[in-house]
Amino acid sequence: MTNLIFEGACWKFGHNIPTDLITPTRITLSSIAEMAKHVLETADPEFPKRVQPGDILVAGRNFGCSSGRAIAPKALKATGLSVIVAELFARTFYRNGYEIGLPLVEAPGIHELVESGDRVRVDVANGVVEDLTSGKSIQGMPPSEFLLEMLQAGGLIPLLKAGSRFFPGADVRP
């Protein structure tokens, strides 16, 4: 199994962050890379300018709520974020994240545990989140075996192409 432990700087956002705030609807761009330059800019104008590959986004309850805009997790992934941890994800956002190979961990209580700028380590497979700055940790909910296999493959389409015990006979290789 590929390493699913990530360590990076924390970007903390609040509760009830809708997909329209993640990827503003007023911006119509031709590529995910261009959209990534505007991710969450209304919530924090510095985020799209300063986020670094490997950084970790932490949010409260209901992250990715509202519309099921699949571009939202794609644009977040394009920023280079290694993982997103939230108290609770909107179900469609959660599904969309895993389908594109973006690790997500639900960890009730995480919003009170960390602050922006803290150094955070996330063990996705075990659902453990550690704030290395404060020395505190929290046990979140590890993803299912199926979702872990999807992450390992790089998302749903690569999983189907590679074949999976979860999809016997679903080989879609050319």
Chimera marker file (.cmm) of the C-alpha trace (Angstrom):
<marker_set name="trace">
<marker id="1" x="0.000" y="0.000" z="0.000" r="1" g="1" b="0" radius="0.5"/>
<marker id="2" x="1.268" y="3.437" z="-0.931" r="1" g="1" b="0" radius="0.5"/>
<marker id="3" x="1.937" y="5.760" z="1.976" r="1" g="1" b="0" radius="0.5"/>
<marker id="4" x="-1.242" y="7.575" z="2.960" r="1" g="1" b="0" radius="0.5"/>
<marker id="5" x="0.371" y="9.672" z="5.690" r="1" g="1" b="0" radius="0.5"/>
<marker id="6" x="0.635" y="13.349" z="4.878" r="1" g="1" b="0" radius="0.5"/>
<marker id="7" x="2.260" y="16.217" z="6.733" r="1" g="1" b="0" radius="0.5"/>
<marker id="8" x="1.906" y="19.881" z="5.892" r="1" g="1" b="0" radius="0.5"/>
<marker id="9" x="0.835" y="23.368" z="6.851" r="1" g="1" b="0" radius="0.5"/>
<marker id="10" x="-2.783" y="23.749" z="7.923" r="1" g="1" b="0" radius="0.5"/>
<marker id="11" x="-5.290" y="26.026" z="6.217" r="1" g="1" b="0" radius="0.5"/>
<marker id="12" x="-8.373" y="26.264" z="8.444" r="1" g="1" b="0" radius="0.5"/>
<marker id="13" x="-11.839" y="27.128" z="7.163" r="1" g="1" b="0" radius="0.5"/>
<marker id="14" x="-15.201" y="27.268" z="8.897" r="1" g="1" b="0" radius="0.5"/>
<marker id="15" x="-18.476" y="25.383" z="8.802" r="1" g="1" b="0" radius="0.5"/>
<marker id="16" x="-20.940" y="25.072" z="5.909" r="1" g="1" b="0" radius="0.5"/>
<marker id="17" x="-18.526" y="25.882" z="3.082" r="1" g="1" b="0" radius="0.5"/>
<marker id="18" x="-20.527" y="25.389" z="-0.143" r="1" g="1" b="0" radius="0.5"/>
<marker id="19" x="-19.023" y="24.291" z="-3.441" r="1" g="1" b="0" radius="0.5"/>
<marker id="20" x="-19.954" y="27.697" z="-4.888" r="1" g="1" b="0" radius="0.5"/>
<marker id="21" x="-17.577" y="29.294" z="-2.370" r="1" g="1" b="0" radius="0.5"/>
<marker id="22" x="-14.857" y="26.732" z="-3.107" r="1" g="1" b="0" radius="0.5"/>
<marker id="23" x="-15.058" y="27.407" z="-6.851" r="1" g="1" b="0" radius="0.5"/>
<marker id="24" x="-16.837" y="30.720" z="-7.432" r="1" g="1" b="0" radius="0.5"/>
<marker id="25" x="-19.595" y="30.497" z="-10.045" r="1" g="1" b="0" radius="0.5"/>
<marker id="26" x="-18.789" y="34.003" z="-11.287" r="1" g="1" b="0" radius="0.5"/>
<marker id="27" x="-15.523" y="32.671" z="-12.670" r="1" g="1" b="0" radius="0.5"/>
<marker id="28" x="-15.794" y="30.670" z="-15.867" r="1" g="1" b="0" radius="0.5"/>
<marker id="29" x="-12.427" y="29.318" z="-16.844" r="1" g="1" b="0" radius="0.5"/>
<marker id="30" x="-11.313" y="26.817" z="-19.377" r="1" g="1" b="0" radius="0.5"/>
<marker id="31" x="-9.130" y="24.635" z="-17.164" r="1" g="1" b="0" radius="0.5"/>
<marker id="32" x="-8.929" y="23.163" z="-13.677" r="1" g="1" b="0" radius="0.5"/>
<marker id="33" x="-5.486" y="24.762" z="-13.255" r="1" g="1" b="0" radius="0.5"/>
<marker id="34" x="-6.991" y="28.193" z="-13.910" r="1" g="1" b="0" radius="0.5"/>
<marker id="35" x="-9.875" y="27.495" z="-11.508" r="1" g="1" b="0" radius="0.5"/>
<marker id="36" x="-7.356" y="26.477" z="-8.821" r="1" g="1" b="0" radius="0.5"/>
<marker id="37" x="-6.044" y="30.064" z="-8.915" r="1" g="1" b="0" radius="0.5"/>
<marker id="38" x="-9.411" y="31.189" z="-7.501" r="1" g="1" b="0" radius="0.5"/>
<marker id="39" x="-10.228" y="28.379" z="-5.052" r="1" g="1" b="0" radius="0.5"/>
<marker id="40" x="-11.701" y="29.690" z="-1.794" r="1" g="1" b="0" radius="0.5"/>
<marker id="41" x="-10.578" y="33.248" z="-2.617" r="1" g="1" b="0" radius="0.5"/>
<marker id="42" x="-13.804" y="34.719" z="-1.226" r="1" g="1" b="0" radius="0.5"/>
<marker id="43" x="-13.272" y="32.954" z="2.118" r="1" g="1" b="0" radius="0.5"/>
<marker id="44" x="-9.532" y="33.730" z="2.245" r="1" g="1" b="0" radius="0.5"/>
<marker id="45" x="-7.985" y="35.801" z="-0.573" r="1" g="1" b="0" radius="0.5"/>
<marker id="46" x="-4.513" y="34.585" z="0.424" r="1" g="1" b="0" radius="0.5"/>
<marker id="47" x="-5.329" y="30.885" z="0.065" r="1" g="1" b="0" radius="0.5"/>
<marker id="48" x="-5.083" y="30.521" z="-3.737" r="1" g="1" b="0" radius="0.5"/>
<marker id="49" x="-1.979" y="32.729" z="-3.768" r="1" g="1" b="0" radius="0.5"/>
<marker id="50" x="-0.087" y="31.013" z="-0.949" r="1" g="1" b="0" radius="0.5"/>
<marker id="51" x="-1.237" y="27.396" z="-0.731" r="1" g="1" b="0" radius="0.5"/>
<marker id="52" x="1.679" y="25.030" z="-1.324" r="1" g="1" b="0" radius="0.5"/>
<marker id="53" x="1.809" y="21.451" z="-2.572" r="1" g="1" b="0" radius="0.5"/>
<marker id="54" x="1.434" y="19.156" z="0.431" r="1" g="1" b="0" radius="0.5"/>
<marker id="55" x="-0.563" y="21.636" z="2.524" r="1" g="1" b="0" radius="0.5"/>
<marker id="56" x="-3.598" y="20.351" z="4.402" r="1" g="1" b="0" radius="0.5"/>
<marker id="57" x="-7.037" y="21.938" z="4.462" r="1" g="1" b="0" radius="0.5"/>
<marker id="58" x="-9.090" y="21.578" z="7.646" r="1" g="1" b="0" radius="0.5"/>
<marker id="59" x="-12.739" y="22.592" z="7.865" r="1" g="1" b="0" radius="0.5"/>
<marker id="60" x="-15.750" y="22.305" z="10.095" r="1" g="1" b="0" radius="0.5"/>
<marker id="61" x="-19.094" y="20.654" z="9.436" r="1" g="1" b="0" radius="0.5"/>
<marker id="62" x="-20.724" y="20.337" z="6.033" r="1" g="1" b="0" radius="0.5"/>
<marker id="63" x="-17.700" y="21.058" z="3.845" r="1" g="1" b="0" radius="0.5"/>
<marker id="64" x="-18.643" y="20.994" z="0.156" r="1" g="1" b="0" radius="0.5"/>
<marker id="65" x="-22.373" y="21.444" z="0.748" r="1" g="1" b="0" radius="0.5"/>
<marker id="66" x="-24.926" y="22.934" z="-1.618" r="1" g="1" b="0" radius="0.5"/>
<marker id="67" x="-24.593" y="22.012" z="-5.275" r="1" g="1" b="0" radius="0.5"/>
<marker id="68" x="-22.743" y="18.893" z="-6.366" r="1" g="1" b="0" radius="0.5"/>
<marker id="69" x="-20.251" y="20.813" z="-8.517" r="1" g="1" b="0" radius="0.5"/>
<marker id="70" x="-17.640" y="18.163" z="-9.307" r="1" g="1" b="0" radius="0.5"/>
<marker id="71" x="-15.193" y="20.904" z="-10.265" r="1" g="1" b="0" radius="0.5"/>
<marker id="72" x="-14.796" y="21.904" z="-6.584" r="1" g="1" b="0" radius="0.5"/>
<marker id="73" x="-12.748" y="18.872" z="-5.449" r="1" g="1" b="0" radius="0.5"/>
<marker id="74" x="-10.853" y="18.878" z="-8.762" r="1" g="1" b="0" radius="0.5"/>
<marker id="75" x="-9.828" y="22.515" z="-8.297" r="1" g="1" b="0" radius="0.5"/>
<marker id="76" x="-8.808" y="21.856" z="-4.673" r="1" g="1" b="0" radius="0.5"/>
<marker id="77" x="-6.699" y="18.897" z="-5.774" r="1" g="1" b="0" radius="0.5"/>
<marker id="78" x="-5.097" y="21.069" z="-8.471" r="1" g="1" b="0" radius="0.5"/>
<marker id="79" x="-3.783" y="23.421" z="-5.765" r="1" g="1" b="0" radius="0.5"/>
<marker id="80" x="-1.551" y="20.585" z="-4.549" r="1" g="1" b="0" radius="0.5"/>
<marker id="81" x="-3.359" y="19.960" z="-1.258" r="1" g="1" b="0" radius="0.5"/>
<marker id="82" x="-2.383" y="16.539" z="0.044" r="1" g="1" b="0" radius="0.5"/>
<marker id="83" x="-5.534" y="15.852" z="2.056" r="1" g="1" b="0" radius="0.5"/>
<marker id="84" x="-8.666" y="17.555" z="3.353" r="1" g="1" b="0" radius="0.5"/>
<marker id="85" x="-9.920" y="16.934" z="6.884" r="1" g="1" b="0" radius="0.5"/>
<marker id="86" x="-13.353" y="18.105" z="7.987" r="1" g="1" b="0" radius="0.5"/>
<marker id="87" x="-15.740" y="17.431" z="10.827" r="1" g="1" b="0" radius="0.5"/>
<marker id="88" x="-18.236" y="16.316" z="8.196" r="1" g="1" b="0" radius="0.5"/>
<marker id="89" x="-18.302" y="16.428" z="4.385" r="1" g="1" b="0" radius="0.5"/>
<marker id="90" x="-21.367" y="16.825" z="2.217" r="1" g="1" b="0" radius="0.5"/>
<marker id="91" x="-21.929" y="13.334" z="0.788" r="1" g="1" b="0" radius="0.5"/>
<marker id="92" x="-21.655" y="14.338" z="-2.887" r="1" g="1" b="0" radius="0.5"/>
<marker id="93" x="-18.401" y="16.214" z="-2.258" r="1" g="1" b="0" radius="0.5"/>
<marker id="94" x="-17.037" y="13.232" z="-0.320" r="1" g="1" b="0" radius="0.5"/>
<marker id="95" x="-17.854" y="10.857" z="-3.167" r="1" g="1" b="0" radius="0.5"/>
<marker id="96" x="-16.448" y="13.232" z="-5.794" r="1" g="1" b="0" radius="0.5"/>
<marker id="97" x="-13.214" y="13.666" z="-3.831" r="1" g="1" b="0" radius="0.5"/>
<marker id="98" x="-12.493" y="9.966" z="-3.636" r="1" g="1" b="0" radius="0.5"/>
<marker id="99" x="-13.475" y="9.440" z="-7.265" r="1" g="1" b="0" radius="0.5"/>
<marker id="100" x="-10.652" y="11.757" z="-8.347" r="1" g="1" b="0" radius="0.5"/>
<marker id="101" x="-8.147" y="10.362" z="-5.837" r="1" g="1" b="0" radius="0.5"/>
<marker id="102" x="-8.305" y="13.212" z="-3.308" r="1" g="1" b="0" radius="0.5"/>
<marker id="103" x="-7.893" y="11.892" z="0.259" r="1" g="1" b="0" radius="0.5"/>
<marker id="104" x="-10.602" y="13.058" z="2.668" r="1" g="1" b="0" radius="0.5"/>
<marker id="105" x="-10.879" y="12.298" z="6.375" r="1" g="1" b="0" radius="0.5"/>
<marker id="106" x="-13.855" y="13.010" z="8.597" r="1" g="1" b="0" radius="0.5"/>
<marker id="107" x="-12.748" y="13.859" z="12.129" r="1" g="1" b="0" radius="0.5"/>
<marker id="108" x="-15.410" y="15.300" z="14.450" r="1" g="1" b="0" radius="0.5"/>
<marker id="109" x="-13.734" y="17.850" z="16.738" r="1" g="1" b="0" radius="0.5"/>
<marker id="110" x="-10.920" y="18.721" z="14.319" r="1" g="1" b="0" radius="0.5"/>
<marker id="111" x="-12.104" y="22.315" z="13.879" r="1" g="1" b="0" radius="0.5"/>
<marker id="112" x="-11.370" y="23.096" z="17.533" r="1" g="1" b="0" radius="0.5"/>
<marker id="113" x="-8.078" y="21.181" z="17.528" r="1" g="1" b="0" radius="0.5"/>
<marker id="114" x="-6.064" y="23.078" z="14.896" r="1" g="1" b="0" radius="0.5"/>
<marker id="115" x="-5.300" y="26.601" z="13.772" r="1" g="1" b="0" radius="0.5"/>
<marker id="116" x="-4.179" y="27.949" z="10.414" r="1" g="1" b="0" radius="0.5"/>
<marker id="117" x="-0.422" y="27.685" z="10.084" r="1" g="1" b="0" radius="0.5"/>
<marker id="118" x="-0.096" y="24.705" z="12.440" r="1" g="1" b="0" radius="0.5"/>
<marker id="119" x="1.921" y="21.732" z="11.215" r="1" g="1" b="0" radius="0.5"/>
<marker id="120" x="-0.484" y="18.803" z="10.804" r="1" g="1" b="0" radius="0.5"/>
<marker id="121" x="0.024" y="15.098" z="10.088" r="1" g="1" b="0" radius="0.5"/>
<marker id="122" x="-2.833" y="12.970" z="8.738" r="1" g="1" b="0" radius="0.5"/>
<marker id="123" x="-2.800" y="9.179" z="8.605" r="1" g="1" b="0" radius="0.5"/>
<marker id="124" x="-5.624" y="8.648" z="6.137" r="1" g="1" b="0" radius="0.5"/>
<marker id="125" x="-5.815" y="4.850" z="6.390" r="1" g="1" b="0" radius="0.5"/>
<marker id="126" x="-6.230" y="4.979" z="10.170" r="1" g="1" b="0" radius="0.5"/>
<marker id="127" x="-8.152" y="8.280" z="10.369" r="1" g="1" b="0" radius="0.5"/>
<marker id="128" x="-5.666" y="9.832" z="12.813" r="1" g="1" b="0" radius="0.5"/>
<marker id="129" x="-4.982" y="13.570" z="12.701" r="1" g="1" b="0" radius="0.5"/>
<marker id="130" x="-2.149" y="15.084" z="14.739" r="1" g="1" b="0" radius="0.5"/>
<marker id="131" x="-1.482" y="18.769" z="15.293" r="1" g="1" b="0" radius="0.5"/>
<marker id="132" x="2.306" y="18.666" z="15.540" r="1" g="1" b="0" radius="0.5"/>
<marker id="133" x="2.378" y="22.301" z="16.675" r="1" g="1" b="0" radius="0.5"/>
<marker id="134" x="0.209" y="21.761" z="19.766" r="1" g="1" b="0" radius="0.5"/>
<marker id="135" x="0.964" y="18.073" z="20.287" r="1" g="1" b="0" radius="0.5"/>
<marker id="136" x="-2.747" y="17.200" z="20.267" r="1" g="1" b="0" radius="0.5"/>
<marker id="137" x="-4.344" y="14.478" z="18.172" r="1" g="1" b="0" radius="0.5"/>
<marker id="138" x="-7.784" y="13.205" z="17.306" r="1" g="1" b="0" radius="0.5"/>
<marker id="139" x="-9.170" y="9.917" z="16.039" r="1" g="1" b="0" radius="0.5"/>
<marker id="140" x="-11.260" y="10.441" z="12.944" r="1" g="1" b="0" radius="0.5"/>
<marker id="141" x="-13.139" y="7.931" z="10.839" r="1" g="1" b="0" radius="0.5"/>
<marker id="142" x="-10.890" y="5.909" z="8.552" r="1" g="1" b="0" radius="0.5"/>
<marker id="143" x="-12.174" y="5.423" z="5.010" r="1" g="1" b="0" radius="0.5"/>
<marker id="144" x="-13.533" y="2.043" z="3.970" r="1" g="1" b="0" radius="0.5"/>
<marker id="145" x="-11.311" y="-0.561" z="2.339" r="1" g="1" b="0" radius="0.5"/>
<marker id="146" x="-12.961" y="0.248" z="-0.993" r="1" g="1" b="0" radius="0.5"/>
<marker id="147" x="-12.196" y="3.979" z="-0.706" r="1" g="1" b="0" radius="0.5"/>
<marker id="148" x="-8.604" y="3.231" z="0.290" r="1" g="1" b="0" radius="0.5"/>
<marker id="149" x="-8.226" y="1.021" z="-2.778" r="1" g="1" b="0" radius="0.5"/>
<marker id="150" x="-9.673" y="3.821" z="-4.907" r="1" g="1" b="0" radius="0.5"/>
<marker id="151" x="-7.103" y="6.265" z="-3.465" r="1" g="1" b="0" radius="0.5"/>
<marker id="152" x="-4.294" y="3.800" z="-4.108" r="1" g="1" b="0" radius="0.5"/>
<marker id="153" x="-5.362" y="3.539" z="-7.736" r="1" g="1" b="0" radius="0.5"/>
<marker id="154" x="-5.621" y="7.318" z="-8.137" r="1" g="1" b="0" radius="0.5"/>
<marker id="155" x="-9.405" y="7.507" z="-8.366" r="1" g="1" b="0" radius="0.5"/>
<marker id="156" x="-12.378" y="5.598" z="-9.707" r="1" g="1" b="0" radius="0.5"/>
<marker id="157" x="-11.453" y="5.456" z="-13.399" r="1" g="1" b="0" radius="0.5"/>
<marker id="158" x="-7.890" y="4.207" z="-12.722" r="1" g="1" b="0" radius="0.5"/>
<marker id="159" x="-9.363" y="1.669" z="-10.278" r="1" g="1" b="0" radius="0.5"/>
<marker id="160" x="-11.726" y="0.352" z="-12.943" r="1" g="1" b="0" radius="0.5"/>
<marker id="161" x="-8.948" y="0.236" z="-15.523" r="1" g="1" b="0" radius="0.5"/>
<marker id="162" x="-6.670" y="-1.676" z="-13.165" r="1" g="1" b="0" radius="0.5"/>
<marker id="163" x="-9.394" y="-4.078" z="-12.115" r="1" g="1" b="0" radius="0.5"/>
<marker id="164" x="-10.587" y="-4.462" z="-8.557" r="1" g="1" b="0" radius="0.5"/>
<marker id="165" x="-12.032" y="-7.169" z="-6.386" r="1" g="1" b="0" radius="0.5"/>
<marker id="166" x="-14.842" y="-4.682" z="-5.739" r="1" g="1" b="0" radius="0.5"/>
<marker id="167" x="-15.731" y="-4.688" z="-9.443" r="1" g="1" b="0" radius="0.5"/>
<marker id="168" x="-15.269" y="-8.234" z="-10.696" r="1" g="1" b="0" radius="0.5"/>
<marker id="169" x="-15.552" y="-8.344" z="-14.448" r="1" g="1" b="0" radius="0.5"/>
<marker id="170" x="-15.571" y="-4.539" z="-14.710" r="1" g="1" b="0" radius="0.5"/>
<marker id="171" x="-12.300" y="-4.363" z="-16.617" r="1" g="1" b="0" radius="0.5"/>
<marker id="172" x="-12.489" y="-1.236" z="-18.783" r="1" g="1" b="0" radius="0.5"/>
<marker id="173" x="-8.959" y="-1.388" z="-20.146" r="1" g="1" b="0" radius="0.5"/>
<marker id="174" x="-8.732" y="-0.561" z="-23.876" r="1" g="1" b="0" radius="0.5"/>
<link id1="1" id2="2" r="1" g="1" b="0" radius="0.2"/>
<link id1="2" id2="3" r="1" g="1" b="0" radius="0.2"/>
<link id1="3" id2="4" r="1" g="1" b="0" radius="0.2"/>
<link id1="4" id2="5" r="1" g="1" b="0" radius="0.2"/>
<link id1="5" id2="6" r="1" g="1" b="0" radius="0.2"/>
<link id1="6" id2="7" r="1" g="1" b="0" radius="0.2"/>
<link id1="7" id2="8" r="1" g="1" b="0" radius="0.2"/>
<link id1="8" id2="9" r="1" g="1" b="0" radius="0.2"/>
<link id1="9" id2="10" r="1" g="1" b="0" radius="0.2"/>
<link id1="10" id2="11" r="1" g="1" b="0" radius="0.2"/>
<link id1="11" id2="12" r="1" g="1" b="0" radius="0.2"/>
<link id1="12" id2="13" r="1" g="1" b="0" radius="0.2"/>
<link id1="13" id2="14" r="1" g="1" b="0" radius="0.2"/>
<link id1="14" id2="15" r="1" g="1" b="0" radius="0.2"/>
<link id1="15" id2="16" r="1" g="1" b="0" radius="0.2"/>
<link id1="16" id2="17" r="1" g="1" b="0" radius="0.2"/>
<link id1="17" id2="18" r="1" g="1" b="0" radius="0.2"/>
<link id1="18" id2="19" r="1" g="1" b="0" radius="0.2"/>
<link id1="19" id2="20" r="1" g="1" b="0" radius="0.2"/>
<link id1="20" id2="21" r="1" g="1" b="0" radius="0.2"/>
<link id1="21" id2="22" r="1" g="1" b="0" radius="0.2"/>
<link id1="22" id2="23" r="1" g="1" b="0" radius="0.2"/>
<link id1="23" id2="24" r="1" g="1" b="0" radius="0.2"/>
<link id1="24" id2="25" r="1" g="1" b="0" radius="0.2"/>
<link id1="25" id2="26" r="1" g="1" b="0" radius="0.2"/>
<link id1="26" id2="27" r="1" g="1" b="0" radius="0.2"/>
<link id1="27" id2="28" r="1" g="1" b="0" radius="0.2"/>
<link id1="28" id2="29" r="1" g="1" b="0" radius="0.2"/>
<link id1="29" id2="30" r="1" g="1" b="0" radius="0.2"/>
<link id1="30" id2="31" r="1" g="1" b="0" radius="0.2"/>
<link id1="31" id2="32" r="1" g="1" b="0" radius="0.2"/>
<link id1="32" id2="33" r="1" g="1" b="0" radius="0.2"/>
<link id1="33" id2="34" r="1" g="1" b="0" radius="0.2"/>
<link id1="34" id2="35" r="1" g="1" b="0" radius="0.2"/>
<link id1="35" id2="36" r="1" g="1" b="0" radius="0.2"/>
<link id1="36" id2="37" r="1" g="1" b="0" radius="0.2"/>
<link id1="37" id2="38" r="1" g="1" b="0" radius="0.2"/>
<link id1="38" id2="39" r="1" g="1" b="0" radius="0.2"/>
<link id1="39" id2="40" r="1" g="1" b="0" radius="0.2"/>
<link id1="40" id2="41" r="1" g="1" b="0" radius="0.2"/>
<link id1="41" id2="42" r="1" g="1" b="0" radius="0.2"/>
<link id1="42" id2="43" r="1" g="1" b="0" radius="0.2"/>
<link id1="43" id2="44" r="1" g="1" b="0" radius="0.2"/>
<link id1="44" id2="45" r="1" g="1" b="0" radius="0.2"/>
<link id1="45" id2="46" r="1" g="1" b="0" radius="0.2"/>
<link id1="46" id2="47" r="1" g="1" b="0" radius="0.2"/>
<link id1="47" id2="48" r="1" g="1" b="0" radius="0.2"/>
<link id1="48" id2="49" r="1" g="1" b="0" radius="0.2"/>
<link id1="49" id2="50" r="1" g="1" b="0" radius="0.2"/>
<link id1="50" id2="51" r="1" g="1" b="0" radius="0.2"/>
<link id1="51" id2="52" r="1" g="1" b="0" radius="0.2"/>
<link id1="52" id2="53" r="1" g="1" b="0" radius="0.2"/>
<link id1="53" id2="54" r="1" g="1" b="0" radius="0.2"/>
<link id1="54" id2="55" r="1" g="1" b="0" radius="0.2"/>
<link id1="55" id2="56" r="1" g="1" b="0" radius="0.2"/>
<link id1="56" id2="57" r="1" g="1" b="0" radius="0.2"/>
<link id1="57" id2="58" r="1" g="1" b="0" radius="0.2"/>
<link id1="58" id2="59" r="1" g="1" b="0" radius="0.2"/>
<link id1="59" id2="60" r="1" g="1" b="0" radius="0.2"/>
<link id1="60" id2="61" r="1" g="1" b="0" radius="0.2"/>
<link id1="61" id2="62" r="1" g="1" b="0" radius="0.2"/>
<link id1="62" id2="63" r="1" g="1" b="0" radius="0.2"/>
<link id1="63" id2="64" r="1" g="1" b="0" radius="0.2"/>
<link id1="64" id2="65" r="1" g="1" b="0" radius="0.2"/>
<link id1="65" id2="66" r="1" g="1" b="0" radius="0.2"/>
<link id1="66" id2="67" r="1" g="1" b="0" radius="0.2"/>
<link id1="67" id2="68" r="1" g="1" b="0" radius="0.2"/>
<link id1="68" id2="69" r="1" g="1" b="0" radius="0.2"/>
<link id1="69" id2="70" r="1" g="1" b="0" radius="0.2"/>
<link id1="70" id2="71" r="1" g="1" b="0" radius="0.2"/>
<link id1="71" id2="72" r="1" g="1" b="0" radius="0.2"/>
<link id1="72" id2="73" r="1" g="1" b="0" radius="0.2"/>
<link id1="73" id2="74" r="1" g="1" b="0" radius="0.2"/>
<link id1="74" id2="75" r="1" g="1" b="0" radius="0.2"/>
<link id1="75" id2="76" r="1" g="1" b="0" radius="0.2"/>
<link id1="76" id2="77" r="1" g="1" b="0" radius="0.2"/>
<link id1="77" id2="78" r="1" g="1" b="0" radius="0.2"/>
<link id1="78" id2="79" r="1" g="1" b="0" radius="0.2"/>
<link id1="79" id2="80" r="1" g="1" b="0" radius="0.2"/>
<link id1="80" id2="81" r="1" g="1" b="0" radius="0.2"/>
<link id1="81" id2="82" r="1" g="1" b="0" radius="0.2"/>
<link id1="82" id2="83" r="1" g="1" b="0" radius="0.2"/>
<link id1="83" id2="84" r="1" g="1" b="0" radius="0.2"/>
<link id1="84" id2="85" r="1" g="1" b="0" radius="0.2"/>
<link id1="85" id2="86" r="1" g="1" b="0" radius="0.2"/>
<link id1="86" id2="87" r="1" g="1" b="0" radius="0.2"/>
<link id1="87" id2="88" r="1" g="1" b="0" radius="0.2"/>
<link id1="88" id2="89" r="1" g="1" b="0" radius="0.2"/>
<link id1="89" id2="90" r="1" g="1" b="0" radius="0.2"/>
<link id1="90" id2="91" r="1" g="1" b="0" radius="0.2"/>
<link id1="91" id2="92" r="1" g="1" b="0" radius="0.2"/>
<link id1="92" id2="93" r="1" g="1" b="0" radius="0.2"/>
<link id1="93" id2="94" r="1" g="1" b="0" radius="0.2"/>
<link id1="94" id2="95" r="1" g="1" b="0" radius="0.2"/>
<link id1="95" id2="96" r="1" g="1" b="0" radius="0.2"/>
<link id1="96" id2="97" r="1" g="1" b="0" radius="0.2"/>
<link id1="97" id2="98" r="1" g="1" b="0" radius="0.2"/>
<link id1="98" id2="99" r="1" g="1" b="0" radius="0.2"/>
<link id1="99" id2="100" r="1" g="1" b="0" radius="0.2"/>
<link id1="100" id2="101" r="1" g="1" b="0" radius="0.2"/>
<link id1="101" id2="102" r="1" g="1" b="0" radius="0.2"/>
<link id1="102" id2="103" r="1" g="1" b="0" radius="0.2"/>
<link id1="103" id2="104" r="1" g="1" b="0" radius="0.2"/>
<link id1="104" id2="105" r="1" g="1" b="0" radius="0.2"/>
<link id1="105" id2="106" r="1" g="1" b="0" radius="0.2"/>
<link id1="106" id2="107" r="1" g="1" b="0" radius="0.2"/>
<link id1="107" id2="108" r="1" g="1" b="0" radius="0.2"/>
<link id1="108" id2="109" r="1" g="1" b="0" radius="0.2"/>
<link id1="109" id2="110" r="1" g="1" b="0" radius="0.2"/>
<link id1="110" id2="111" r="1" g="1" b="0" radius="0.2"/>
<link id1="111" id2="112" r="1" g="1" b="0" radius="0.2"/>
<link id1="112" id2="113" r="1" g="1" b="0" radius="0.2"/>
<link id1="113" id2="114" r="1" g="1" b="0" radius="0.2"/>
<link id1="114" id2="115" r="1" g="1" b="0" radius="0.2"/>
<link id1="115" id2="116" r="1" g="1" b="0" radius="0.2"/>
<link id1="116" id2="117" r="1" g="1" b="0" radius="0.2"/>
<link id1="117" id2="118" r="1" g="1" b="0" radius="0.2"/>
<link id1="118" id2="119" r="1" g="1" b="0" radius="0.2"/>
<link id1="119" id2="120" r="1" g="1" b="0" radius="0.2"/>
<link id1="120" id2="121" r="1" g="1" b="0" radius="0.2"/>
<link id1="121" id2="122" r="1" g="1" b="0" radius="0.2"/>
<link id1="122" id2="123" r="1" g="1" b="0" radius="0.2"/>
<link id1="123" id2="124" r="1" g="1" b="0" radius="0.2"/>
<link id1="124" id2="125" r="1" g="1" b="0" radius="0.2"/>
<link id1="125" id2="126" r="1" g="1" b="0" radius="0.2"/>
<link id1="126" id2="127" r="1" g="1" b="0" radius="0.2"/>
<link id1="127" id2="128" r="1" g="1" b="0" radius="0.2"/>
<link id1="128" id2="129" r="1" g="1" b="0" radius="0.2"/>
<link id1="129" id2="130" r="1" g="1" b="0" radius="0.2"/>
<link id1="130" id2="131" r="1" g="1" b="0" radius="0.2"/>
<link id1="131" id2="132" r="1" g="1" b="0" radius="0.2"/>
<link id1="132" id2="133" r="1" g="1" b="0" radius="0.2"/>
<link id1="133" id2="134" r="1" g="1" b="0" radius="0.2"/>
<link id1="134" id2="135" r="1" g="1" b="0" radius="0.2"/>
<link id1="135" id2="136" r="1" g="1" b="0" radius="0.2"/>
<link id1="136" id2="137" r="1" g="1" b="0" radius="0.2"/>
<link id1="137" id2="138" r="1" g="1" b="0" radius="0.2"/>
<link id1="138" id2="139" r="1" g="1" b="0" radius="0.2"/>
<link id1="139" id2="140" r="1" g="1" b="0" radius="0.2"/>
<link id1="140" id2="141" r="1" g="1" b="0" radius="0.2"/>
<link id1="141" id2="142" r="1" g="1" b="0" radius="0.2"/>
<link id1="142" id2="143" r="1" g="1" b="0" radius="0.2"/>
<link id1="143" id2="144" r="1" g="1" b="0" radius="0.2"/>
<link id1="144" id2="145" r="1" g="1" b="0" radius="0.2"/>
<link id1="145" id2="146" r="1" g="1" b="0" radius="0.2"/>
<link id1="146" id2="147" r="1" g="1" b="0" radius="0.2"/>
<link id1="147" id2="148" r="1" g="1" b="0" radius="0.2"/>
<link id1="148" id2="149" r="1" g="1" b="0" radius="0.2"/>
<link id1="149" id2="150" r="1" g="1" b="0" radius="0.2"/>
<link id1="150" id2="151" r="1" g="1" b="0" radius="0.2"/>
<link id1="151" id2="152" r="1" g="1" b="0" radius="0.2"/>
<link id1="152" id2="153" r="1" g="1" b="0" radius="0.2"/>
<link id1="153" id2="154" r="1" g="1" b="0" radius="0.2"/>
<link id1="154" id2="155" r="1" g="1" b="0" radius="0.2"/>
<link id1="155" id2="156" r="1" g="1" b="0" radius="0.2"/>
<link id1="156" id2="157" r="1" g="1" b="0" radius="0.2"/>
<link id1="157" id2="158" r="1" g="1" b="0" radius="0.2"/>
<link id1="158" id2="159" r="1" g="1" b="0" radius="0.2"/>
<link id1="159" id2="160" r="1" g="1" b="0" radius="0.2"/>
<link id1="160" id2="161" r="1" g="1" b="0" radius="0.2"/>
<link id1="161" id2="162" r="1" g="1" b="0" radius="0.2"/>
<link id1="162" id2="163" r="1" g="1" b="0" radius="0.2"/>
<link id1="163" id2="164" r="1" g="1" b="0" radius="0.2"/>
<link id1="164" id2="165" r="1" g="1" b="0" radius="0.2"/>
<link id1="165" id2="166" r="1" g="1" b="0" radius="0.2"/>
<link id1="166" id2="167" r="1" g="1" b="0" radius="0.2"/>
<link id1="167" id2="168" r="1" g="1" b="0" radius="0.2"/>
<link id1="168" id2="169" r="1" g="1" b="0" radius="0.2"/>
<link id1="169" id2="170" r="1" g="1" b="0" radius="0.2"/>
<link id1="170" id2="171" r="1" g="1" b="0" radius="0.2"/>
<link id1="171" id2="172" r="1" g="1" b="0" radius="0.2"/>
<link id1="172" id2="173" r="1" g="1" b="0" radius="0.2"/>
<link id1="173" id2="174" r="1" g="1" b="0" radius="0.2"/>
</marker_set>
